[in-house]
Amino acid sequence: MSKKIHNILLERSLEQHRSLNDIFTKNGVIFLNKSKKNLFEFMVNLIISQQLSTKAANSIWKNVKDLENSKMLSLMEIFSKKNSDTLKNCGLSKNKVKAAILLRQTFEEKKIDKDVLSKMNEAELSVFIQSLWGFGPWSAEMTAMFFFGMPDIWAKKDLILDRYIKKIAKLEDQNDEKIIQFYSPFKTYLALHIWKANNSGLFKEIK
């Protein structure tokens, strides 16, 4: 399926967006891989990642996992009020600790059901995720993309995506929103290509 989608992206971009066609060609086929984490672990990781660089988020996540191993407790057991100060020492802010503890309570009360969420469409999932304390649009979009593998998601609040879709729009002399919608129902793959191009430094070559 990923190869078929890749060919569609190449065909659509060939005449319409040459800079994107260059990116798709150089990136090659990209796969949308769903997270192997369970839903609680995935969502805690999202809390940690909010408004942080990947490097900083990974460092905090490592501290949390080290704490989990040293105390020989489950990740859900780690996120309790009695561990608040210890979690802050791992690098989590006060609000992130609160968000994770409230998330744990929501899971314990069985108000989150992975199977129920998997049957929701993008809009329904977004409303539910954003109803949780500490979760906004970006968290909802990341959950849709990387936990449920939805292929047509665009993360409007992601700084990298926003920066580079605007750069592409300027290069192509087109409206950025129209460019994003042009690649529906595969906007997630457009996002993956832009993230990969940023990580590889490919945008430095695109003029």
GIKARA-V241622 format. One record per pair of residues at least 4 apart in sequence whose C-alpha atoms are under 7 Angstrom apart, sorted by the first residue. I is the first residue (numbers start at 0). J is the second residue. D is the distance in whole Angstrom. If there is no record, write none. Layout:
# GIKARA-V241622
i/j/d
I/J/D
I/J/D
This chain:
# GIKARA-V241622
i/j/d
0/4/6
1/5/6
1/28/7
1/29/7
1/30/6
2/6/6
2/28/6
3/7/6
4/8/6
5/9/6
5/28/6
6/10/6
7/11/6
8/12/6
9/13/6
9/20/6
9/23/7
11/15/7
12/16/5
12/17/6
12/19/6
12/20/5
13/17/6
13/20/6
16/20/6
16/171/6
17/21/6
18/22/6
18/167/7
18/205/6
19/23/6
20/24/6
21/25/6
22/26/6
22/196/7
23/27/6
23/192/7
26/192/7
31/148/7
32/145/7
33/145/5
33/146/5
33/147/7
33/148/6
34/145/6
34/146/5
36/40/6
36/41/6
37/41/6
38/42/6
39/43/6
40/44/6
41/45/6
42/46/6
43/47/6
43/99/6
44/48/6
44/60/7
45/49/6
45/138/6
46/95/6
47/56/6
47/91/7
47/95/7
48/56/5
51/55/6
51/56/6
52/56/6
53/57/6
54/58/6
55/59/6
56/60/6
57/61/6
58/62/6
59/63/6
59/89/6
59/90/6
60/64/6
61/65/6
62/66/6
62/89/5
63/67/6
63/89/6
64/68/6
65/69/6
66/70/6
67/71/6
67/72/5
67/73/6
67/74/6
67/77/6
68/72/7
72/76/6
72/77/6
73/77/6
74/78/7
75/103/6
77/82/7
78/82/7
78/99/6
78/100/5
78/103/7
79/83/7
79/100/6
80/100/7
82/86/6
83/87/6
83/96/7
84/88/6
85/89/7
86/90/7
86/91/6
86/96/7
87/91/5
87/92/6
87/93/7
91/95/6
91/96/6
92/96/6
93/97/6
94/98/6
95/99/6
96/100/6
97/101/6
98/102/6
98/132/6
98/133/5
99/103/6
100/104/6
101/105/6
102/106/6
103/107/6
104/108/6
105/109/6
105/110/5
105/111/7
106/110/6
106/111/6
112/116/6
113/117/6
114/118/7
116/124/6
117/147/7
119/123/6
119/124/6
120/124/6
121/125/6
121/143/7
122/126/6
123/127/6
124/128/6
125/129/6
125/136/7
125/139/5
126/130/6
128/134/6
128/139/5
129/134/5
129/135/5
129/136/7
129/139/7
134/138/6
135/139/6
136/140/6
137/141/6
137/154/6
137/156/6
137/157/7
138/142/6
139/143/6
140/144/6
140/152/7
140/154/6
141/145/6
142/146/5
142/147/7
143/147/5
143/148/6
143/149/6
144/148/5
144/149/5
144/150/7
144/152/6
144/187/7
150/184/7
150/185/5
150/186/7
150/187/5
150/188/7
151/183/6
151/184/5
151/185/5
151/186/4
151/187/5
152/186/5
152/187/5
153/186/6
153/187/6
153/190/7
155/161/7
157/161/6
158/162/6
159/163/6
160/164/6
160/190/7
160/193/7
161/165/6
162/166/6
163/167/6
164/168/6
164/175/6
165/169/6
165/175/6
166/170/6
167/171/6
168/172/6
168/173/5
168/174/6
168/175/5
169/173/7
174/178/6
175/179/6
176/180/6
177/181/6
179/186/7
182/186/6
185/189/7
186/190/6
187/191/6
188/192/6
189/193/6
190/194/6
191/195/6
192/196/6
193/197/6
194/198/6
195/199/6
196/200/6
196/201/5
196/202/6
197/201/6
197/202/6
201/205/7
